[in-house]
Amino acid sequence: MNDNLPKIQRPLLGEPFLLTPGPLTTSYQVKEQMLRDWGSWDDDFRVMTKEMRQRLLELINDGGDEYDCVPMQGSGSFSVEAMLGTFIPPSGKALVLANGAYGKRSVQTLQYLKRDHVVLDKGDYLPPRGEEVAEILSQDLAITHVVAIHCETSSGILNPIEEIAQATYGAGRALLIDSMSAFGAIPLDANQTRFEALVSSANKCIEGVPGFGFVIARKAALESAKGNSHSLCLDLQAQWTHMNRTGQWRYTPPTHVVAAFLEALRAHETEGGVAARGARYCQNRDVIVDGMRSLGFETLLKDRWLSPIIVTFFCPADPKFEFEYFYVLMKQKGFIIYPGKLTDLDSFRIGCIGQMDTAIMREVVTAAQDALDEMGVIDGAPPVAALEERKRLLA
Ligand SMILES: *Cc1c(COP(=O)(O)O)cnc(C)c1O
């Protein structure tokens, strides 16, 4: 047990726990920070922005020497778009490693940005591997950047980012990482894993509220990105130079969200940083996976690829099971779960992140058991066809 971990509190207003990978359940202390107004140009707020950027750099073990942190208004996808548009020049070409909805979103973004790209699509179950990346890069010399999803939140798969980084830099290309749902809980050390830029947002593993994202990028890459961006608002290079010159965001920042995020970063440190946060999420995952399996449910992924962020379960075969009804019953019991995002199989997801611990995860399992009982579903086993489909795709 981690003694540093402040006791997880029930949400004060009795609202349900969010078992969703952001927005997620935040602490009272984080929410409380939003009761005060801040002037965006004022020194007090500039100091907050500075501390936040510094703390985020510490999480990749860069003291601000090689990398810098550029926050960007909007949800996480705004920052992904900012990263892709700022670092991939109009003459560049990307290889997108896709195995789910967020990889597809990056592809869609590149289409909007009119950036040339190719896609390695691995479906929903399998990670892109280093040797596949190396192979594609050796065949297509026009590719300048590889775009990888760290944890593909649609299935919960944890992609082998070190292997991908090695293949990318082994071929002399640059890596851009969507680490949205992994950053802060899955270690990513700049001294061990090479990358050009990564992106995450306020409302994932740092456990803040939604409202902005941030990109951690090599200073050299930021410097040479001038003029690349397709967008005034999403130009990270311009946001960076302005912020370094004035201490301010270029346009109105989400002041209250930043205040809450700073509190969340301090709590992250108190808990024991990335390692402790990741360990708590792993325990949450182990309790939910064991518990749901004991009810007959099956996970989409093999244990090896199960992330501590979110877990996908197949919907049960029993015709009495209906996801919408299950959702409502779970909500009545205090837990908001997440519908599936798979291309062709019925599934649902349970998040392991946010202000949650193993005691609460055990209550989730009990709630699922009670919900099945109320629906008259005898066991959570998936349809044989789903298992066969999985087997076929994994073969
Ligand atoms: C949450 C998330 C995003 C961003 O989603 P928004 O809804 O725009 O915040 C992007 N990529 C991944 C992998 C995510 O988990």
The ligand as an ORCA input file, in Angstrom:
! r2SCAN-3c Opt
* xyz 0 1
  C      -8.717     11.212    -24.885
  C      -7.839     10.936    -26.038
  C      -7.653     11.870    -27.073
  C      -8.310     13.225    -27.106
  O      -9.655     13.210    -27.023
  P     -10.463     14.559    -26.732
  O     -11.864     14.077    -26.664
  O     -10.222     15.494    -27.839
  O      -9.937     15.110    -25.445
  C      -6.757     11.573    -28.088
  N      -6.075     10.414    -28.094
  C      -6.230      9.497    -27.131
  C      -5.424      8.235    -27.204
  C      -7.113      9.721    -26.066
  O      -7.252      8.806    -25.104
*
